[in-house]
Amino acid sequence: MLIGWLLALGAVVGLGFSFAGSFTDSSSIPGSPAQTALTKMERHFPEPDVQSAQVVFQAPAGRKVTEADLRTPLEAMGRVPGVSEVSDPSESGTVSEDGRTAVAEVTFATKEADDVPEGTLDAVKAAGDKAQQAGLRTIYGGEPYETSHPPVGPGELVGLGVALVILVITFGSLLAAGLPLLTAVLGIVGTMAAMMGLATAFDVSDNAPTLAIMLGLAVGIDYALFIVSRHRAQLGAGMPVRESVATATATAGSAVIFAGATVLIALSGLSVAGVPMLTSMGLASAGAVAVAVITAVTLLPALMGMAGHRLTPKAPRSATRRRRFLPMGRKRAARQAARSGRTAGMGVRWTEGVLRHPVRNLILGTAALLALAVPGMELKLALTDEGSAATSSSGRQAYDVISDAFGPGANGPLVVLVENDDAAAVASTATAVEDELRGVDGIADVSSVDMAEDETAARIQVVPETGPRSEETSGLVSRLRTQMQPLAQSSGSYVAVTGMTAVSIDVSDKLSGALVPFVIVVVGLSLLLLMIAFRSIAIPIKATIGFLLSVGAAFGATVAVFQWGWLAGPLGVPSEGPVASFVPIIVMSVLFGLAMDYEVFLVSAMREDYNHHGDARTAILNGARDAARVVTSAALIMVSVFVSFLFARDADIMPIAFALAFGVMADAFLVRMTLVPAVLALLGDRAWWLPRRLDRVLPHLDVEGGNFHAPQPAASHVPVKESTPASL
């Protein structure tokens, strides 16, 4: 198995690098109003398929850029090999009213799909040094000068180191701690190689690799942690190695497959939104999770078998000393407890504290989550742009200078396109549109009519008074579309609002509209899956409400940090404002899968004990003893991985990483470790009740491979149940 895995991994890596494609940063929606109009405009007003950058010149206060000799640096830039054209700000009208700021556009000979050579970019900067020598501040912006963020950097490596420390503390063994980390890293290597190869034939978002690595590492380590923990507990109880490997894979491995399937379904469901960027992010992350599951149930068992008895846990010294002073019967019980690892750890003590006052803890925990969720009601969404980048980047500095000098709307102009086969109708309609635009509130400037060469189309540029990510600009686009309809109908012409800002607004609206249907699907799926898994009515309802509370808390904390600026400085948040439009739906899909993971691993242990003994309260304590340590360790590992991606300073990834880290903390420690025991204690035997008619309709799912074991005694002795529980 190990040799087969290495050969397969080598083949995937070799093919991936041999046929590697490039990732795209497109955020358009085919068929959206703005995208359709933009496609039409590009056909009537064709532009070269090359890259361009902006060079911003700013004079000191009290001076004007025209006082300096801009022609010399501009001509020097134009002579740089690889530069095809440099615009003159005085001729193109890109000098601010106060004369302090001017913007020149540098057009490169490099195609948009390729990267401009670093030597060319450096040569352009060197040519601009002459402007700086003349006392002008020179800033370089645009896509060629954007800072790229590698999927894995020093911060992510620190996160892996923290995860390793948590694993060592959990297992007390470097070998046992290294197995989950090794399998997770190998899975990510294979996923990234496959993604690079697929980028040749499919459009893969440039954010997809980072999200796939983040989720692949988190779930890859956690899934392996669950299986290794079960294997070590069985070895400690005296089970032979081969039998223990098989049993752990059949039991914990089955739960891993179930948990991974829920994450796959949720992530694949992102394609329902109809946004190609979101679809690629969801499918890439789903692929990483699928590889993590396959690795956990195929490669990991082989490695555990090779490790043999070296994975057997050592009995604590304190337990050995205590056994010397116990009677023979209690010594035997203590030895059995030490071998099985069933000691009263922190998880059991925490659960006992919850069970002493279940009502109070339920009220306090719910109130805390609701309080954390309150800021989420002010969540604002928009797509990111250069204004979302770190203030230290040249692109952000150019963005801010242009906004101050020419108005916020200069960074996101709109375009109104008029199209008709009759040239006279195009001219008259365009004139009417121009007149109409000059009377619209919220518009800072309206350009003159620009006719296409074939005279079948015309365009008018509109500069809003507000920035491209503001709600006012989004409202302006909606009002313009409404006001342009009568002109289009009366003239029989096609009139539409377009431009990259309008395209981004359409994407944001599409994502916002898909959020509510997605919530309904996720909630329904959660209820159905858990009802099948646990043969209960109360468990799915309780788990779904807990999931929604966790999501609300994650959104509330995200708003407080990324919109209100709380702790933005210490966390390194580059800018405050609306959150990327795809963040809520991605966070919901991932948290749904992770919440189901914790619910399955924690509640299934309680369910198993209840099926054997029929004591609801004891089942809660024994389930916590079996699963609490693993669940809390898994949560801490996930948090460490997610937090490490905050150091990338990527405006698209940071809100996702923060929301997931906060959501996992809230779900694991407040919901699963506090609210779940409290609710189960209050419900007692009723928590495991399912009507007989519904039990016959629902399929029976062996979540934890219970059928692998010998048949258990009939469950007729279990009190207050109408249905026969599924074997877990």
LINQUISUL-V539754 format. One record per backbone hydrogen bond with DSSP energy under -1.0 kcal/mol. CO is the residue of the C=O (numbers start at 1). NH is the residue of the N-H. E is the energy in kcal/mol with one decimal. If there is no record, write none. Layout:
CO | NH | E
CO | NH | E
This chain:
1 | 5 | -2.5
2 | 6 | -2.4
3 | 7 | -2.5
4 | 8 | -2.5
5 | 9 | -2.9
6 | 10 | -2.5
7 | 11 | -2.2
8 | 12 | -2.5
9 | 13 | -2.7
10 | 14 | -2.4
11 | 15 | -2.6
12 | 16 | -2.7
13 | 17 | -2.3
14 | 18 | -1.8
15 | 19 | -2.3
24 | 206 | -2.4
29 | 32 | -2.1
32 | 36 | -2.9
33 | 37 | -2.1
34 | 38 | -2.4
35 | 39 | -2.3
36 | 40 | -1.8
37 | 41 | -2.6
38 | 42 | -2.4
39 | 43 | -1.2
40 | 44 | -1.8
41 | 45 | -3.1
48 | 50 | -2.1
51 | 108 | -2.9
53 | 106 | -2.8
54 | 141 | -3.1
55 | 104 | -2.6
56 | 139 | -2.4
57 | 102 | -2.4
58 | 137 | -3.2
60 | 63 | -2.1
64 | 67 | -1.4
65 | 68 | -1.2
68 | 70 | -1.3
70 | 74 | -2.2
71 | 75 | -2.5
72 | 76 | -2.0
73 | 77 | -2.2
74 | 78 | -2.1
75 | 79 | -1.1
77 | 80 | -1.5
80 | 83 | -2.1
82 | 109 | -2.8
85 | 107 | -3.2
88 | 92 | -2.4
89 | 93 | -1.1
89 | 94 | -1.8
94 | 103 | -2.0
96 | 99 | -1.3
99 | 65 | -3.0
100 | 59 | -3.0
101 | 96 | -2.8
102 | 57 | -3.1
104 | 55 | -2.9
105 | 87 | -2.4
106 | 53 | -2.4
107 | 84 | -2.4
107 | 85 | -1.7
110 | 51 | -2.2
111 | 114 | -1.4
117 | 121 | -1.9
118 | 122 | -2.7
119 | 123 | -2.0
120 | 124 | -2.0
121 | 125 | -1.9
122 | 126 | -2.4
123 | 127 | -2.1
124 | 128 | -1.6
128 | 132 | -1.3
129 | 133 | -2.3
131 | 136 | -2.2
132 | 135 | -1.8
137 | 58 | -2.3
139 | 56 | -3.0
141 | 54 | -2.2
142 | 145 | -1.1
143 | 146 | -1.7
153 | 157 | -1.7
154 | 158 | -2.0
155 | 159 | -1.9
156 | 160 | -2.0
157 | 161 | -2.0
158 | 162 | -2.4
159 | 163 | -2.3
160 | 164 | -2.3
161 | 165 | -2.0
162 | 166 | -2.3
163 | 167 | -2.2
164 | 168 | -2.5
165 | 169 | -2.3
166 | 170 | -2.4
167 | 171 | -2.8
168 | 172 | -2.9
173 | 177 | -1.9
174 | 178 | -1.9
175 | 179 | -1.3
178 | 182 | -2.7
179 | 183 | -2.5
180 | 184 | -2.0
181 | 185 | -2.2
182 | 186 | -2.4
183 | 187 | -2.1
184 | 188 | -2.0
185 | 189 | -2.3
186 | 190 | -2.0
187 | 191 | -2.2
188 | 192 | -2.9
189 | 193 | -2.1
190 | 194 | -2.3
191 | 195 | -2.4
192 | 196 | -2.3
193 | 197 | -1.9
194 | 198 | -2.4
195 | 199 | -1.6
196 | 21 | -2.5
197 | 200 | -1.4
198 | 201 | -1.0
198 | 202 | -2.4
204 | 24 | -2.7
205 | 208 | -1.2
207 | 211 | -2.0
208 | 212 | -2.7
209 | 213 | -2.5
210 | 214 | -2.4
211 | 215 | -2.4
212 | 216 | -2.8
213 | 217 | -2.5
214 | 218 | -1.7
215 | 219 | -2.7
216 | 220 | -1.9
217 | 221 | -2.3
218 | 222 | -2.0
219 | 223 | -3.1
220 | 224 | -1.6
221 | 225 | -2.1
222 | 226 | -2.1
223 | 227 | -1.6
224 | 228 | -2.8
225 | 229 | -2.3
226 | 230 | -1.8
227 | 231 | -2.4
228 | 232 | -2.6
229 | 233 | -2.1
230 | 234 | -2.0
231 | 235 | -2.3
232 | 236 | -2.4
233 | 237 | -1.1
234 | 239 | -2.3
235 | 238 | -1.6
240 | 244 | -2.6
241 | 245 | -2.8
242 | 246 | -2.2
243 | 247 | -2.6
244 | 248 | -3.0
245 | 249 | -2.1
246 | 250 | -2.2
247 | 251 | -2.1
248 | 253 | -2.0
251 | 255 | -1.8
252 | 256 | -2.2
253 | 257 | -2.2
254 | 258 | -2.3
255 | 259 | -2.9
256 | 260 | -3.2
257 | 261 | -2.2
258 | 262 | -1.7
259 | 263 | -1.7
260 | 264 | -2.5
261 | 265 | -2.5
262 | 266 | -2.2
263 | 267 | -2.7
264 | 268 | -2.8
265 | 269 | -1.7
267 | 270 | -1.4
268 | 271 | -1.7
269 | 272 | -1.6
270 | 273 | -1.3
271 | 274 | -1.4
275 | 279 | -2.7
276 | 280 | -2.5
277 | 281 | -1.9
278 | 282 | -2.6
279 | 283 | -2.8
280 | 284 | -2.3
281 | 285 | -2.0
282 | 286 | -2.4
283 | 287 | -2.4
284 | 288 | -1.9
285 | 289 | -2.2
286 | 290 | -2.6
287 | 291 | -2.3
288 | 292 | -1.9
289 | 293 | -2.2
290 | 294 | -2.6
291 | 295 | -2.8
292 | 296 | -2.0
293 | 297 | -1.7
295 | 300 | -2.4
298 | 302 | -1.1
299 | 303 | -2.0
300 | 304 | -2.6
301 | 305 | -2.3
302 | 306 | -2.0
303 | 307 | -1.9
304 | 308 | -1.2
307 | 310 | -1.6
308 | 311 | -1.2
309 | 312 | -1.8
316 | 320 | -1.6
317 | 321 | -2.4
318 | 322 | -2.1
319 | 323 | -1.7
322 | 325 | -1.3
323 | 326 | -1.3
327 | 331 | -2.6
328 | 332 | -2.2
329 | 333 | -1.8
330 | 334 | -2.6
331 | 335 | -2.7
332 | 336 | -2.2
333 | 337 | -2.5
334 | 338 | -2.7
335 | 339 | -2.4
336 | 340 | -2.1
337 | 341 | -1.1
337 | 342 | -1.4
341 | 343 | -1.8
343 | 345 | -2.1
345 | 349 | -2.2
346 | 350 | -2.7
347 | 351 | -2.3
348 | 352 | -2.8
349 | 353 | -1.9
350 | 354 | -2.0
351 | 355 | -2.6
352 | 356 | -1.4
357 | 361 | -2.4
358 | 362 | -2.4
359 | 363 | -2.4
360 | 364 | -2.7
361 | 365 | -2.6
362 | 366 | -2.2
363 | 367 | -2.6
364 | 368 | -2.3
365 | 369 | -2.0
366 | 370 | -2.5
367 | 371 | -2.4
368 | 372 | -2.1
369 | 373 | -1.6
373 | 376 | -1.2
374 | 377 | -1.9
375 | 378 | -2.1
376 | 379 | -1.5
380 | 579 | -2.8
385 | 388 | -2.2
386 | 389 | -1.2
390 | 393 | -1.7
393 | 397 | -1.9
394 | 398 | -2.5
395 | 399 | -2.1
396 | 400 | -2.5
397 | 401 | -2.3
398 | 402 | -2.4
399 | 403 | -2.2
400 | 404 | -2.4
401 | 405 | -2.3
402 | 406 | -2.9
403 | 407 | -1.3
407 | 410 | -1.6
408 | 411 | -1.3
409 | 412 | -1.6
414 | 462 | -3.2
415 | 498 | -3.6
416 | 460 | -1.8
417 | 496 | -2.1
418 | 458 | -2.4
419 | 494 | -3.0
422 | 426 | -2.0
423 | 427 | -2.2
424 | 428 | -2.4
425 | 429 | -2.5
426 | 430 | -2.6
427 | 431 | -1.9
428 | 432 | -2.1
429 | 433 | -2.6
430 | 434 | -2.4
431 | 435 | -2.2
432 | 436 | -2.2
433 | 437 | -2.6
434 | 438 | -1.6
436 | 439 | -1.2
437 | 440 | -1.7
442 | 465 | -2.5
445 | 463 | -2.7
450 | 459 | -2.1
452 | 455 | -1.3
456 | 420 | -2.3
457 | 452 | -2.8
458 | 418 | -3.1
459 | 450 | -2.4
460 | 416 | -2.7
461 | 447 | -2.6
462 | 414 | -3.4
463 | 444 | -2.8
463 | 445 | -1.5
467 | 470 | -1.3
470 | 474 | -1.5
471 | 475 | -2.5
472 | 476 | -2.2
473 | 477 | -2.1
474 | 478 | -1.7
475 | 479 | -2.4
476 | 480 | -2.7
477 | 481 | -2.1
478 | 482 | -1.7
479 | 483 | -2.6
480 | 484 | -2.0
484 | 488 | -2.2
485 | 489 | -2.6
486 | 490 | -2.5
487 | 491 | -1.7
488 | 492 | -1.5
494 | 419 | -2.3
496 | 417 | -2.9
498 | 415 | -2.2
499 | 503 | -2.2
500 | 504 | -2.3
501 | 505 | -2.1
502 | 506 | -2.2
503 | 507 | -2.1
504 | 508 | -2.5
505 | 509 | -2.5
506 | 510 | -2.3
507 | 511 | -2.5
508 | 512 | -2.5
509 | 513 | -2.4
510 | 514 | -1.4
514 | 518 | -1.8
515 | 519 | -2.3
516 | 520 | -2.2
517 | 521 | -2.3
518 | 522 | -2.7
519 | 523 | -2.7
520 | 524 | -2.4
521 | 525 | -2.7
522 | 526 | -2.5
523 | 527 | -2.4
524 | 528 | -2.2
525 | 529 | -2.8
526 | 530 | -2.1
527 | 531 | -1.8
528 | 532 | -2.1
529 | 533 | -2.4
530 | 534 | -2.6
531 | 535 | -1.3
537 | 541 | -1.4
538 | 542 | -2.8
539 | 543 | -2.6
540 | 544 | -2.6
541 | 545 | -2.4
542 | 546 | -2.2
543 | 547 | -2.2
544 | 548 | -2.4
545 | 549 | -2.1
546 | 550 | -2.2
547 | 551 | -2.5
548 | 552 | -2.5
549 | 553 | -2.3
550 | 554 | -2.3
551 | 555 | -2.6
552 | 556 | -2.5
553 | 557 | -2.4
554 | 558 | -2.0
555 | 559 | -2.4
556 | 560 | -2.1
557 | 561 | -1.9
558 | 562 | -2.9
559 | 563 | -1.9
559 | 564 | -2.2
560 | 566 | -2.9
562 | 577 | -2.2
565 | 568 | -1.7
567 | 571 | -1.9
568 | 573 | -2.5
569 | 572 | -1.2
579 | 382 | -2.1
580 | 583 | -1.9
582 | 586 | -1.7
583 | 587 | -2.8
584 | 588 | -2.5
585 | 589 | -1.9
586 | 590 | -2.4
587 | 591 | -2.8
588 | 592 | -2.1
589 | 593 | -1.6
590 | 594 | -2.5
591 | 595 | -2.9
592 | 596 | -2.1
593 | 597 | -1.8
594 | 598 | -2.2
595 | 599 | -2.3
596 | 600 | -2.6
597 | 601 | -2.6
598 | 602 | -2.2
599 | 603 | -2.3
600 | 604 | -1.8
602 | 606 | -1.3
603 | 607 | -2.9
604 | 608 | -2.4
605 | 609 | -1.8
606 | 610 | -2.2
607 | 611 | -2.4
608 | 612 | -1.3
609 | 613 | -2.2
610 | 614 | -2.4
615 | 619 | -2.2
616 | 620 | -1.6
617 | 621 | -1.7
618 | 622 | -2.9
619 | 623 | -2.5
620 | 624 | -2.2
621 | 625 | -2.3
622 | 626 | -2.0
623 | 627 | -2.4
624 | 628 | -2.3
627 | 631 | -2.9
628 | 632 | -2.8
629 | 633 | -2.0
630 | 634 | -2.7
631 | 635 | -2.4
632 | 636 | -2.4
633 | 637 | -2.2
634 | 638 | -2.4
635 | 639 | -2.6
636 | 640 | -2.3
637 | 641 | -2.2
638 | 642 | -2.9
639 | 643 | -3.0
640 | 644 | -1.5
642 | 645 | -1.1
643 | 646 | -1.9
646 | 649 | -1.4
650 | 654 | -3.0
653 | 657 | -2.8
654 | 658 | -2.7
655 | 659 | -2.5
656 | 660 | -2.5
657 | 661 | -2.4
658 | 662 | -2.8
659 | 663 | -2.7
660 | 664 | -2.7
661 | 665 | -2.0
662 | 666 | -2.6
663 | 667 | -2.7
664 | 668 | -2.9
665 | 669 | -2.3
666 | 670 | -1.4
666 | 671 | -1.9
667 | 672 | -3.3
668 | 673 | -1.2
670 | 675 | -2.1
671 | 676 | -2.6
674 | 678 | -1.7
675 | 679 | -2.8
676 | 680 | -2.6
677 | 681 | -2.3
678 | 682 | -1.9
679 | 683 | -2.3
680 | 684 | -2.4
683 | 686 | -1.6
684 | 687 | -1.4
685 | 688 | -1.5
686 | 689 | -1.4
689 | 537 | -1.7
691 | 695 | -2.3
692 | 696 | -1.9
693 | 697 | -1.2
694 | 698 | -2.5
701 | 703 | -1.5
705 | 708 | -1.6
706 | 709 | -1.3
715 | 718 | -1.6
